[in-house]
Amino acid sequence: MGERMRIVYFDIDSLRPDHLGCYGYRRPTSPHIDALARRGVTLGQVYASDVPCLPSRTGFFGGRFGTCSGVVNHGGVCSDLPPEGGDRGFRSLLAENSLASLLVRQGYRTASISPFPRRHSAYQMTWGFHETFDTGKGGLENADEMFEPAADWLRRNGQSDNWFLHINMWDPHTPYDTPESFGNPFASEPMDSWLTQEIVDRQRSSYGPHSAREVPDLTDDLPARWRWGVGEIKDLADAKTHLDGYDAGVRYADMYLGRLLDILAEQGVLEETAILVSADHGENLGELNVWGDHQTADEFTCHIPAVLVWPGVTEAFAGAKRDGLAYHLDLAATLVDLAGPQGASLLESAAWMGRSLRGLISGEESGRDELFLSQGAWSLQRSLRWDNWLLIHTTHTGLKDFPETMLFDLEADPHETQNLAGERPDLVVSGTEKIRHEFRQMSARCPLGDPFEVVLAEGGPLHANERSAGWARYVQRLRDTGREVHAQWLDEDGGCPRPADLSIYG
């Protein structure tokens, strides 16, 4: 390890890669992230293995898939790590082998600035950090509020040697509340061309929390805190308003990321600081009738950005894009590996499930052949991502009209509008068997058995639990808004997948 290595991890909640210029987005949302991409390497096919927030960050900071650790939900038994049991020594092995702990063992001072541990009672995120700072609003912070403590830390410690700083930004996570003084940088920019009025009309005939008829959650009442956006998507103008709110949040986070980089430059250490920009998960912006949330194991909830600048490693490949498949756990393993000569051996002794991407960054390796993805907080879905294909298997719909199986050709249909499961039974059969085999193997390593079975026994995922008052209220809303056929299905069959001929994704 170099004598003056420094590492900053910008963890930007709900950030979609395809809404960044360095991933080809036409709107100017990310000038500072794009500049980093020109200096470093952009990893084009990184996916969070387990989504959304709590499963993803537990995996990133702990090095284990959610189906193995047991953390797949936002509530209930599977929102906590199970006890280590009789094998636990004076110190927890999980804590001693966390991301920050492995960096500490390589001589790093570690700090995290984030309200996330308290927001989700996810204190496993703090394992190994010398310093943690909770900004206090539970994820409702704007980028300017995250900037102040981060700037203070960098001004006090930036010129020191060998530190790791995790900075958690919350724009563009809902609610879309970028300050009004920031304005709308995208007022004159056109709407995404994939979305048509026909698609909006089909979505409005359907149902679900954060759907076209109920953007904020279970109703169309937009809380006052949402300075940008709409309560329901009636037409393409509404869709653009929603999109502008999200993109404004991306631009706002990017602006403050740039200001933090300026502090490093003022201290004369920017060029010798390693920087990773990534996210806990992505965001659906109309895909699968989810507007401004992360409820699926699909391309848009699971696909995350990954821009890496690492002195002594990425200069030779500046501006390169690597499209090999990788997990977000692999990103965390890469940080440990590149941080010093002990990195690889520490990952091996800690039995991490992520693999270093050192070879992918250099172009010597091509990434994983396939990825297995899961969602357990809004729906219960397990997916297989390979080549240009995405196969999604739904066990509990989470108040959506999903069929059991959805297959998408992401090259021909990048926004998941055409379910090809009926046309390619060969891929469905082989892919489904792979999903069952892989998750059966992972579940065998979990002290709880299969976490999805635990979640089902509790009535389903936290945010769409069949026993909750919100479920009953929403079913009544469906009746009150002329969607009796959906209410009847939910009364009779709960979260069971819809028959293909009754789903808009049949």
C-alpha positions in Angstrom: 0.0 0.0 0.0 1.3 3.5 -0.9 2.2 5.8 2.0 -0.5 8.3 1.1 -3.4 6.2 -0.1 -6.9 7.7 0.6 -10.3 6.3 -0.4 -13.7 8.0 -0.8 -16.8 6.0 -1.4 -19.7 8.1 -2.7 -22.8 6.0 -1.9 -25.7 7.7 -3.8 -29.0 6.2 -2.9 -31.3 5.1 -5.8 -28.9 6.2 -8.5 -29.6 4.7 -11.9 -26.6 4.2 -14.2 -28.5 5.0 -17.3 -29.3 8.5 -15.9 -25.6 9.4 -15.9 -23.8 10.9 -18.9 -20.9 8.4 -18.6 -23.4 5.7 -19.2 -24.8 7.4 -22.3 -27.6 9.5 -20.8 -28.5 12.5 -23.1 -29.5 14.8 -20.2 -26.6 16.7 -18.5 -27.2 15.2 -15.0 -23.7 14.3 -13.9 -20.8 16.5 -15.1 -18.6 15.7 -12.1 -19.2 12.0 -12.1 -18.6 12.0 -15.9 -15.3 13.8 -15.3 -14.3 11.1 -12.8 -15.3 8.5 -15.4 -12.9 10.1 -17.9 -10.1 9.8 -15.3 -10.9 6.2 -14.3 -12.9 3.1 -15.3 -16.6 2.8 -15.7 -18.0 -0.7 -14.9 -21.1 -1.0 -17.0 -22.8 -4.2 -15.7 -22.7 -4.1 -11.9 -25.8 -5.3 -10.0 -26.9 -5.3 -6.4 -27.4 -9.0 -5.6 -30.1 -8.3 -3.0 -32.4 -5.3 -3.0 -33.5 -2.9 -1.9 -31.7 -0.7 0.7 -31.2 -2.9 3.8 -30.3 -6.2 2.1 -28.1 -4.4 -0.4 -26.0 -2.4 2.1 -25.8 -5.4 4.5 -24.3 -7.4 1.6 -21.9 -4.6 0.6 -20.5 -4.0 4.0 -20.6 -7.6 5.1 -19.5 -9.5 2.0 -22.4 -12.0 1.9 -25.4 -12.6 -0.3 -28.7 -11.9 1.5 -30.0 -15.5 1.0 -26.9 -16.7 2.9 -26.9 -14.0 5.6 -30.7 -14.1 6.0 -31.2 -10.4 5.4 -33.7 -10.0 2.5 -36.5 -7.9 4.0 -37.0 -4.5 5.6 -38.9 -5.9 8.6 -39.7 -9.2 10.3 -37.2 -11.9 11.1 -35.3 -11.5 7.8 -34.3 -7.8 8.4 -31.8 -8.8 11.1 -28.7 -10.9 10.9 -29.3 -14.1 12.9 -27.1 -14.7 16.0 -23.8 -16.5 15.3 -24.6 -19.0 18.0 -22.2 -21.2 19.9 -19.3 -20.5 17.6 -19.3 -16.8 18.4 -16.1 -15.9 20.2 -15.2 -12.8 22.2 -15.8 -10.9 19.0 -18.3 -11.5 16.3 -16.7 -13.0 13.2 -19.1 -11.1 11.0 -18.1 -7.8 12.6 -14.4 -8.6 12.4 -14.7 -9.5 8.7 -16.8 -6.5 7.6 -15.6 -4.1 4.9 -14.4 -1.4 7.3 -12.8 -4.0 9.6 -10.7 -5.5 6.8 -9.5 -2.0 5.9 -8.6 -1.3 9.5 -6.5 -4.4 9.5 -4.6 -2.9 6.5 -3.8 0.2 8.5 -6.7 2.5 7.4 -8.6 5.1 9.5 -12.3 4.5 8.7 -15.2 6.9 8.8 -18.8 6.9 7.6 -21.2 9.8 7.3 -24.7 8.4 6.9 -28.1 8.3 8.6 -28.7 4.8 7.2 -27.7 2.7 10.2 -30.3 4.4 12.4 -32.9 4.6 9.6 -33.0 0.8 9.3 -31.4 -0.1 12.6 -28.7 -1.5 10.4 -25.8 -1.2 12.8 -23.9 -3.9 11.0 -23.0 -1.1 8.7 -21.0 0.6 11.4 -18.8 -2.5 12.2 -15.2 -1.6 11.9 -15.6 2.2 11.5 -13.5 4.3 13.8 -16.0 7.2 13.3 -19.6 7.4 12.3 -21.7 10.5 11.9 -25.5 10.4 11.7 -26.9 13.5 10.0 -30.1 12.8 11.8 -33.0 12.9 9.3 -33.2 9.3 8.5 -32.6 9.6 4.8 -34.6 12.8 4.2 -31.3 14.8 3.9 -30.6 16.7 0.8 -27.1 16.7 -0.7 -26.3 20.1 0.9 -27.0 18.6 4.4 -24.7 15.7 3.7 -22.0 18.0 2.3 -21.4 20.0 5.5 -20.2 17.1 7.8 -18.3 15.5 4.9 -16.6 18.7 4.1 -15.6 19.2 7.7 -14.2 15.7 7.9 -12.1 16.2 4.7 -10.8 19.6 5.8 -9.6 18.0 9.1 -8.3 14.7 7.8 -7.9 15.0 4.0 -4.1 15.4 4.1 -3.6 12.5 6.6 -2.4 9.2 5.3 -4.4 6.0 4.7 -8.1 6.7 5.4 -11.4 5.4 4.0 -14.4 7.7 4.0 -18.0 6.5 3.2 -20.3 9.4 2.2 -24.0 8.5 1.8 -26.0 10.9 -0.3 -29.8 10.7 -0.6 -30.8 12.7 -3.7 -32.4 11.3 -5.9 -34.3 9.0 -3.5 -37.9 10.1 -3.1 -39.4 12.4 -2.0 -38.2 14.6 -4.8 -37.4 17.6 -2.6 -34.5 19.3 -4.3 -34.6 23.0 -3.1 -36.8 25.2 -5.2 -33.9 27.6 -5.5 -32.1 25.0 -7.6 -34.8 25.2 -10.2 -35.5 22.6 -12.9 -32.4 22.1 -15.0 -34.4 19.9 -17.4 -37.5 21.9 -18.0 -36.7 22.1 -21.7 -35.5 18.5 -22.1 -37.8 16.0 -23.8 -39.4 13.0 -22.2 -37.9 9.5 -22.6 -39.1 8.1 -25.9 -39.8 4.6 -24.7 -42.8 5.6 -22.8 -46.1 6.1 -24.7 -49.6 7.1 -23.8 -50.7 3.6 -24.5 -48.3 2.3 -21.9 -49.5 4.9 -19.4 -53.1 3.9 -20.0 -52.3 0.2 -19.5 -50.5 1.0 -16.3 -53.5 3.1 -15.1 -55.8 0.1 -15.6 -53.5 -1.9 -13.3 -52.5 -1.3 -9.7 -49.9 -1.3 -7.0 -48.1 1.0 -4.6 -46.0 3.6 -6.4 -47.8 2.8 -9.6 -49.1 5.2 -12.2 -52.3 5.7 -10.2 -50.6 6.0 -6.8 -47.1 7.5 -7.2 -46.4 8.5 -3.6 -47.3 5.0 -2.3 -50.9 3.7 -1.7 -52.7 6.9 -2.6 -52.3 9.7 -5.1 -51.9 12.3 -2.3 -48.5 13.9 -2.9 -47.1 15.1 0.5 -46.0 18.7 0.7 -42.3 17.6 1.0 -42.4 16.5 -2.6 -41.4 19.8 -4.2 -41.2 18.1 -7.6 -43.3 15.4 -9.1 -47.0 14.4 -9.3 -49.4 12.2 -7.4 -50.4 10.2 -10.4 -49.3 9.7 -14.0 -52.2 10.6 -16.3 -50.2 11.4 -19.4 -46.7 12.0 -20.8 -46.6 15.5 -19.3 -47.0 14.0 -15.8 -44.4 11.4 -16.6 -41.9 14.2 -17.6 -42.6 16.1 -14.4 -41.8 12.9 -12.5 -38.6 12.3 -14.5 -37.5 15.9 -14.1 -37.8 15.5 -10.3 -35.6 12.5 -10.3 -33.0 13.9 -12.6 -32.9 17.2 -10.7 -31.9 15.1 -7.6 -29.1 13.4 -9.6 -27.8 16.8 -10.7 -28.0 18.1 -7.2 -26.1 15.2 -5.7 -23.5 15.5 -8.5 -23.0 19.2 -7.7 -22.2 18.5 -4.1 -20.0 15.6 -5.0 -18.0 18.0 -7.1 -17.7 20.5 -4.2 -16.2 17.7 -2.1 -13.7 16.9 -4.8 -12.8 20.6 -4.9 -11.9 20.3 -1.2 -9.5 17.4 -2.0 -8.0 19.5 -4.8 -7.5 22.5 -2.6 -5.6 20.2 -0.2 -3.5 18.9 -3.0 -4.5 15.3 -2.6 -7.2 14.8 -5.2 -4.8 13.0 -7.7 -3.7 10.6 -5.0 -7.2 9.7 -3.7 -9.1 6.6 -4.8 -12.7 7.4 -5.5 -15.7 5.0 -6.0 -19.1 6.3 -7.1 -21.9 3.8 -6.8 -25.3 3.1 -5.2 -27.2 0.7 -3.0 -29.7 0.0 -5.8 -31.3 1.7 -8.8 -34.8 3.0 -9.4 -37.8 2.2 -11.6 -39.1 5.3 -13.4 -42.2 3.7 -14.9 -40.7 0.3 -15.8 -43.0 -2.5 -14.6 -45.4 0.2 -13.5 -43.2 1.3 -10.6 -42.7 5.1 -10.4 -39.9 6.3 -8.2 -39.3 3.2 -6.1 -37.3 0.0 -6.0 -39.8 -2.9 -5.7 -38.5 -5.6 -8.1 -35.5 -7.9 -8.9 -35.4 -6.3 -12.3 -32.9 -4.4 -14.4 -33.7 -1.0 -12.9 -33.8 -1.8 -9.3 -30.7 -4.0 -9.3 -28.4 -2.4 -11.9 -26.2 0.2 -10.2 -23.4 2.6 -11.4 -19.8 2.0 -10.6 -17.2 4.6 -11.5 -13.7 3.9 -10.1 -10.6 6.1 -10.0 -7.6 4.4 -8.3 -4.1 5.9 -8.4 -1.6 3.4 -9.7 -4.4 1.1 -11.1 -6.8 2.9 -13.4 -4.5 5.6 -15.1 -3.5 3.2 -17.8 -7.2 2.6 -18.7 -8.5 6.1 -18.2 -11.9 6.5 -19.8 -12.4 2.8 -20.4 -15.7 1.1 -19.9 -15.8 -2.6 -18.9 -19.1 -4.4 -19.4 -18.5 -7.7 -17.6 -21.2 -8.8 -15.2 -20.4 -8.2 -11.5 -22.1 -8.0 -8.2 -21.9 -5.0 -5.8 -20.2 -7.5 -3.4 -17.4 -7.6 -6.0 -17.1 -3.8 -5.7 -16.5 -4.1 -2.0 -14.1 -6.9 -2.5 -12.2 -4.7 -5.0 -11.8 -2.0 -2.4 -10.3 -4.5 0.1 -8.0 -6.0 -2.6 -6.7 -2.7 -4.0 -6.2 -1.2 -0.5 -3.0 -3.1 0.2 -0.9 -6.2 -0.3 -2.9 -8.1 2.4 -6.2 -7.5 0.7 -6.5 -10.8 -1.3 -5.5 -12.9 1.7 -7.9 -11.1 4.0 -10.8 -11.7 1.6 -10.0 -15.4 1.5 -9.7 -15.8 5.3 -12.9 -13.8 5.8 -14.7 -16.1 3.3 -16.2 -13.2 1.4 -18.6 -14.0 -1.4 -17.5 -11.1 -3.5 -14.6 -11.3 -5.9 -12.1 -8.6 -6.7 -12.6 -6.9 -10.0 -8.9 -6.1 -10.5 -8.8 -8.3 -13.6 -12.0 -6.8 -15.1 -10.6 -3.3 -14.6 -7.5 -4.1 -16.5 -9.3 -6.0 -19.2 -7.7 -9.3 -18.4 -10.9 -10.9 -17.2 -14.5 -10.7 -18.6 -16.6 -10.8 -15.5 -19.1 -13.4 -14.3 -21.1 -15.5 -16.7 -24.4 -14.9 -14.9 -25.9 -13.2 -11.9 -28.6 -14.2 -9.4 -30.6 -11.4 -8.0 -33.3 -11.1 -5.3 -35.9 -8.7 -3.9 -37.6 -9.4 -0.6 -38.9 -6.1 0.9 -41.6 -5.1 -1.6 -42.1 -8.4 -3.5 -40.5 -11.8 -3.4 -38.7 -12.2 -6.7 -35.6 -14.1 -7.7 -33.9 -13.4 -11.1 -31.3 -14.6 -13.5 -29.3 -12.1 -15.5 -27.1 -13.3 -18.4 -26.1 -12.2 -21.9 -28.9 -9.9 -23.0 -31.6 -11.7 -20.9 -33.4 -11.2 -17.6 -35.6 -13.9 -16.2 -37.7 -12.9 -13.2 -39.5 -15.5 -11.0 -42.2 -14.1 -8.7 -43.3 -15.8 -5.5 -45.2 -12.9 -3.9 -46.3 -10.0 -6.1 -46.2 -7.3 -3.5 -49.5 -5.8 -4.5 -48.7 -5.9 -8.2 -50.2 -7.9 -11.1 -47.0 -9.7 -11.9 -47.2 -13.2 -13.5 -45.1 -15.9 -12.1 -42.5 -15.7 -14.9 -41.2 -12.7 -16.9 -38.5 -12.9 -19.5 -37.1 -9.8 -21.1 -34.6 -9.3 -23.9 -32.8 -6.2 -22.6 -31.0 -5.5 -25.8 -34.2 -5.3 -27.9 -36.5 -4.1 -25.1 -34.4 -2.2 -22.6 -37.4 -0.9 -20.6 -39.0 -4.3 -20.0 -42.2 -3.7 -21.9 -42.6 -7.2 -23.6 -42.7 -10.4 -21.6 -41.3 -13.1 -23.8 -41.8 -16.0 -21.4 -44.5 -17.6 -23.6 -42.3 -17.3 -26.7 -39.1 -18.7 -25.3 -40.0 -21.7 -23.0 -36.5 -23.1 -23.6 -35.0 -20.1 -21.8 -37.6 -20.1 -19.1 -37.2 -23.8 -18.3 -33.4 -23.7 -18.2 -33.2 -20.4 -16.4 -35.8 -21.4 -13.8 -33.9 -24.5 -12.9 -30.7 -22.4 -12.5 -32.5 -20.0 -10.2 -33.9 -22.8 -8.1 -30.6 -24.6 -7.9 -28.6 -21.5 -7.0 -30.9 -20.2 -4.3 -31.3 -23.7 -2.8 -27.5 -23.8 -2.5 -27.4 -20.4 -0.9 -30.3 -21.2 1.5 -28.3 -24.2 2.7 -25.8 -21.8 4.1 -28.3 -19.6 5.9 -29.1 -20.3 9.6 -32.8 -19.6 8.9 -33.1 -21.9 5.9 -34.6 -20.3 2.9 -35.4 -16.6 3.9 -38.2 -16.3 1.4 -40.1 -19.1 3.2 -39.7 -17.2 6.4 -41.0 -14.0 4.8 -44.0 -15.8 3.3 -44.9 -17.3 6.7 -45.0 -13.7 8.0 -47.6 -12.7 5.4 -45.2 -11.4 2.8 -42.7 -8.6 2.5 -42.8 -5.7 4.9 -44.0 -3.1 2.4 -46.8 -5.3 1.0 -47.7 -7.6 3.8 -51.1 -9.3 3.5 -51.8 -8.9 7.2 -51.1 -5.2 7.3 -53.7 -2.4 7.6 -52.2 -0.8 4.5 -53.0 -3.9 2.4 -56.7 -3.8 3.5 -56.9 0.0 2.8 -55.4 -0.4 -0.6 -57.8 -3.2 -1.6 -60.7 -0.9 -0.6 -59.1 2.0 -2.7 -59.1 -0.3 -5.7 -62.8 -0.8 -5.3 -63.4 2.9 -4.8 -61.5 3.7 -8.0 -63.2 1.2 -10.3 -60.7 -1.6 -10.1 -62.9 -4.2 -8.5 -61.4 -7.1 -10.5 -58.0 -6.4 -8.9 -59.5 -6.1 -5.5 -61.3 -9.4 -5.9 -58.1 -11.1 -6.9 -56.2 -9.8 -3.9 -59.0 -10.8 -1.6 -59.0 -14.3 -2.9 -55.4 -15.0 -3.8 -53.3 -12.4 -1.9 -49.8 -12.1 -3.2 -50.0 -15.1 -5.5 -48.8 -14.3 -9.1 -51.5 -13.4 -11.6 -52.4 -15.7 -14.4 -50.5 -14.5 -17.5 -53.6 -13.6 -19.4 -54.8 -11.3 -16.5 -51.5 -9.4 -16.2 -50.4 -6.4 -18.2 -47.1 -8.4 -18.3 -48.7 -11.6 -19.6 
